Amino acid sequence: MRYIGQGLSSLETFCSLMCLPNPVSQKAYDRINANIADISEAFANASMKKAAVEEKIIDGNVNYVVVSGDGTWKTRGHASLIGDCALIGADCGKVFDMHVMSSYCKGCDSYKGPIFAPKYSAFF
């Protein structure tokens, strides 16, 4: 559900409509999502490093590579709260780096403690 922008409540609704047992608790759901995010990030970084090495081999130059950049917003205009950008190798056509930017943080929004506590600064 995380990859389609829905949370645990949507998963619970889906399971009830499909006559499936209740899914995991919120704490377990968050832990599973954190594990998936860590593994996905490690895989993406390894893949992008491999693409950079391939680009250097194709181009034959060790010191620099030629890239193109591309980005998009979730909605039209510049009022969108989320967007992404990517650097793509000119010769191999593979992604070297990508970033998703958002002006909304679910962790910050759901935090209930004092805003100057060390836990709060961990979100930044």
N, C-alpha and C positions, 0 to 999 in steps of 0.2 A: 504494500500500500504506500510505502514511503516514496517509491519511484513514480507514482502517479499523483503525488501531492496530497495524499490523504493520510490520516493518522489512525490510531488504534480504534477510535470510535467508529470510523468508517469500516474498519475490518470487523468489528463486532456486529455492525448492521448487516454487512455482507454475509457473515457466518449465520446469523439468525434467519435471513431470507433463504439461504441455501440449506437450512436444517442441519447445520454443522454445529459441533460443540463450541463453547466459548473459547476464544483465543487466549493468549497469555495475558498476564497482568501488565500494567503500564511500565513497571520497573524492568520486567523481563523484556518487554517490547523495546524499550530504550536501549537495553544492553545488547540485544540482537542487532538493532540498527547501528549501534556504535561499532560492533564487530564487522558488520557488512561494510560500513564506511571505511574502516581501517584497511580491510583487505582490498576493497575497490581502489582506494587511493594508492596503495602499494603496487598493485597491478598496473594502474595507469601510469605511475611514475616510471616503472620498469619499462613499459611499452614506449613511453616518450623518450627515455634515454636510448633505447634500442633504435628508434627512428632517427635520433640525432646522429648516432654512429653511422647508420646507413647513409644518411645525407652526406656526411663527411667523406665516406668512401666513394659515393657516386660523384660528388663534386671534385674530389681530389685535393681539397684544400683543408688543412688542419686548423687554421686560425679563425675562419669565419664561414658562415653559411648564409644563403639568401633565403629569406622567409617572406610570407605574406600574412597579413593579419585579417581576421574576420570576426565580427561580433554581431550580436542580435539582442533585442529587447523582448521580453515576454509579451508585451502589448505594444501597439503602435505609439509613436511619439516618445517624448522623453519623460513622461510621467510614470513610467513603469517602475515597480519596486524591485525587479529582478532582471538581470541580463547576464550574458556570458561573452567571452572573447577567446579566440584561439590563434596560435601562431602555427602556420603550416609551411613545411619545407617546400621550396620551389621545385626541386628536382624529383624528390620521391613522393611528394604529395601527402605525407603523413604528418600528424599533429605532433608538435614539439612541446607545446605548453598550452594550458587552458585554465581559465579562471571563471568561476561563477560569482557574480557580485549581487548582493542583496542589501537593501536598506532596512530589512526586517529580520529580527533574530528571535526565533521561537524560544530558545533557551533564556534570553534576556526577558522576554515577555512573560514567561511562566515562573521566573525567579521570585520567590516570596520574601527573602531575607533582606537585611539592610543593604543599601546600595554601595556602601563603602567597604564591605567585608571582602576578604581575599577571594572567597568563592565567586563573588560577583565580577571581580576583575578578571577571573579566568575565562569569562565569556568573551572578553575583548582580546 
